């Protein structure tokens, strides 16, 4: 049988094993072992956006839906030329959720996940997460109408997201850098 180059490429792409995204990262990678040896993880920066409830010690965390799959995530994105990691996280929070606030310059944690790329391939990513104490929320932002936004308890945020390491980060999150006397 004579196959054209494009037909072979198409067949190869269709037969490519896809990871089961409901599984932890290592199980997902085991389904596509070539990814384990394909190079370094790609870096992303995320924003753990929170606010205090009624000026007290309890907090709510902002979760948003992803644009393509409408699953619950936190704002995150790729490094930006000329921006420090915490600045890139703040830009993502503004563009994806319309929130601004006090950004901590050091990450409060990190998690890993598999990112589906535009070409259908997957890439393992490490997301350094920066806390943002939200002080401003605007209803007119870049990705308005493309995502749902909800303020929920840390436990509820952890229930909604898929990534196991992010779940732990959300449940264990303690806001840093603000004195108790500043909360009223």
GUDOKOL-632026 format. One record per residue (C-alpha): chain; y, x, z. Coordinates in Angstrom, 1 decimal. Layout:
<atoms>
["A" [Y X Z]]
...
</atoms>
This chain:
<atoms>
["A" [0.0 0.0 0.0]]
["A" [3.4 1.3 -0.9]]
["A" [6.1 0.8 1.8]]
["A" [9.8 1.3 1.3]]
["A" [11.7 3.4 3.9]]
["A" [13.6 0.4 5.1]]
["A" [10.4 -1.7 5.5]]
["A" [8.8 1.0 7.6]]
["A" [11.9 1.4 9.7]]
["A" [12.0 -2.4 10.3]]
["A" [8.3 -2.5 11.2]]
["A" [8.7 0.5 13.5]]
["A" [11.6 -1.2 15.3]]
["A" [9.8 -4.5 15.7]]
["A" [6.7 -2.8 17.1]]
["A" [8.7 -0.7 19.6]]
["A" [7.8 -1.5 23.2]]
["A" [10.5 -3.2 25.1]]
["A" [10.7 -2.8 28.9]]
["A" [10.3 -5.9 31.1]]
["A" [13.8 -6.0 32.7]]
["A" [12.7 -8.0 35.7]]
["A" [10.9 -4.9 36.9]]
["A" [12.4 -2.0 38.9]]
["A" [13.8 0.9 36.8]]
["A" [10.8 3.2 37.1]]
["A" [8.4 0.4 35.9]]
["A" [10.8 -0.3 33.0]]
["A" [10.8 3.4 32.1]]
["A" [7.0 3.5 32.3]]
["A" [6.9 0.9 29.6]]
["A" [9.0 3.2 27.3]]
["A" [7.8 6.7 28.4]]
["A" [9.8 8.4 25.7]]
["A" [13.0 7.5 27.6]]
["A" [11.8 9.6 30.5]]
["A" [12.1 12.7 28.3]]
["A" [15.0 11.7 26.0]]
["A" [17.7 13.4 28.0]]
["A" [19.9 12.8 30.9]]
["A" [20.9 9.4 32.3]]
["A" [24.2 8.0 31.0]]
["A" [27.0 7.7 33.5]]
["A" [28.9 4.5 34.2]]
["A" [31.4 3.4 36.9]]
["A" [31.3 0.1 38.8]]
["A" [33.6 -1.8 41.0]]
["A" [32.4 -3.4 44.2]]
["A" [35.3 -5.9 44.6]]
["A" [35.7 -7.6 48.0]]
["A" [38.1 -9.6 50.1]]
["A" [38.3 -10.5 53.7]]
["A" [37.7 -14.1 54.6]]
["A" [40.7 -15.7 56.4]]
["A" [41.9 -12.3 57.6]]
["A" [38.8 -11.8 59.7]]
["A" [36.0 -9.3 59.6]]
["A" [33.7 -11.2 57.2]]
["A" [33.9 -10.3 53.6]]
["A" [33.1 -11.9 50.2]]
["A" [32.0 -9.9 47.2]]
["A" [33.0 -10.7 43.6]]
["A" [30.1 -11.1 41.2]]
["A" [30.5 -11.8 37.5]]
["A" [28.2 -12.7 34.7]]
["A" [27.4 -10.3 31.9]]
["A" [28.7 -11.4 28.5]]
["A" [25.4 -11.3 26.5]]
["A" [22.7 -12.5 29.0]]
["A" [24.9 -14.3 31.6]]
["A" [23.1 -12.5 34.5]]
["A" [25.0 -11.7 37.7]]
["A" [26.5 -8.2 37.8]]
["A" [29.5 -6.3 39.2]]
["A" [32.2 -5.0 36.9]]
["A" [31.2 -1.7 35.3]]
["A" [31.7 0.4 32.2]]
["A" [31.6 3.8 30.5]]
["A" [33.8 6.8 31.5]]
["A" [37.3 6.6 30.0]]
["A" [39.2 9.6 28.5]]
["A" [42.0 10.6 30.8]]
["A" [40.8 8.4 33.7]]
["A" [39.2 9.5 36.9]]
["A" [35.9 7.7 37.8]]
["A" [37.6 5.4 40.4]]
["A" [40.4 4.6 37.9]]
["A" [37.8 3.7 35.3]]
["A" [36.2 1.3 37.8]]
["A" [39.5 -0.3 38.5]]
["A" [40.2 -0.8 34.8]]
["A" [36.8 -2.5 34.4]]
["A" [37.5 -4.8 37.4]]
["A" [40.8 -5.8 35.8]]
["A" [39.4 -6.3 32.2]]
["A" [36.2 -8.1 33.3]]
["A" [37.4 -10.1 36.3]]
["A" [41.2 -10.0 36.4]]
["A" [41.3 -8.4 39.9]]
["A" [43.3 -5.5 41.3]]
["A" [43.6 -3.9 44.7]]
["A" [43.2 -0.8 46.8]]
["A" [40.5 1.4 45.2]]
["A" [38.6 4.0 47.3]]
["A" [38.5 7.3 45.4]]
["A" [35.0 8.2 46.6]]
["A" [31.9 6.2 45.6]]
["A" [30.4 4.0 48.2]]
["A" [27.0 4.3 46.5]]
["A" [25.2 4.3 43.2]]
["A" [22.4 2.5 41.4]]
["A" [20.3 2.9 38.2]]
["A" [19.4 0.5 35.5]]
["A" [18.4 0.3 31.9]]
["A" [21.3 -0.6 29.5]]
["A" [20.5 -2.4 26.3]]
["A" [22.6 -0.8 23.6]]
["A" [24.2 -2.5 20.6]]
["A" [21.4 -1.2 18.4]]
["A" [18.7 -2.8 20.6]]
["A" [17.6 0.5 22.1]]
["A" [17.7 1.1 25.9]]
["A" [19.3 3.9 27.8]]
["A" [18.8 4.7 31.5]]
["A" [22.2 4.6 33.3]]
["A" [23.5 5.8 36.7]]
["A" [26.4 3.7 38.0]]
["A" [28.7 5.2 40.7]]
["A" [30.2 2.3 42.6]]
["A" [33.7 2.3 44.0]]
["A" [35.0 -0.3 46.4]]
["A" [38.1 -2.3 45.6]]
["A" [39.8 -4.4 48.2]]
["A" [41.2 -7.1 46.0]]
["A" [44.8 -8.0 46.6]]
["A" [45.6 -9.6 43.3]]
["A" [43.7 -12.1 41.1]]
["A" [45.0 -13.1 37.7]]
["A" [43.6 -15.9 35.6]]
["A" [44.7 -14.3 32.3]]
["A" [42.7 -11.2 31.7]]
["A" [40.9 -9.5 28.7]]
["A" [37.5 -11.0 29.1]]
["A" [38.5 -14.4 30.5]]
["A" [36.3 -17.2 29.2]]
["A" [33.5 -14.7 28.5]]
["A" [32.2 -14.5 32.1]]
["A" [31.8 -16.6 35.2]]
["A" [33.3 -15.2 38.4]]
["A" [32.3 -16.1 42.0]]
["A" [33.1 -14.9 45.4]]
["A" [30.0 -14.9 47.6]]
["A" [28.7 -13.4 50.8]]
["A" [27.1 -9.9 50.6]]
["A" [23.6 -11.5 51.0]]
["A" [24.2 -14.0 48.3]]
["A" [25.6 -11.3 46.0]]
["A" [22.4 -9.3 46.6]]
["A" [20.2 -12.4 45.8]]
["A" [22.0 -12.9 42.5]]
["A" [21.9 -9.3 41.0]]
["A" [18.7 -8.0 39.5]]
["A" [18.9 -4.2 40.2]]
["A" [17.0 -3.4 43.4]]
["A" [19.3 -0.5 44.3]]
["A" [22.4 -2.6 43.8]]
["A" [20.9 -5.3 46.0]]
["A" [20.6 -2.8 48.8]]
["A" [24.1 -1.5 48.3]]
["A" [25.5 -5.0 48.5]]
["A" [23.6 -6.0 51.6]]
["A" [24.5 -2.8 53.4]]
["A" [28.1 -2.6 52.2]]
["A" [30.7 -1.9 54.9]]
["A" [34.3 -1.8 53.7]]
["A" [35.8 1.6 54.3]]
["A" [39.4 2.8 54.7]]
["A" [41.1 -0.2 56.3]]
["A" [41.8 -0.4 60.0]]
["A" [40.7 -3.5 61.9]]
["A" [44.3 -4.0 63.2]]
["A" [45.4 -4.4 59.5]]
["A" [43.3 -7.6 59.2]]
["A" [45.4 -9.8 61.4]]
</atoms>
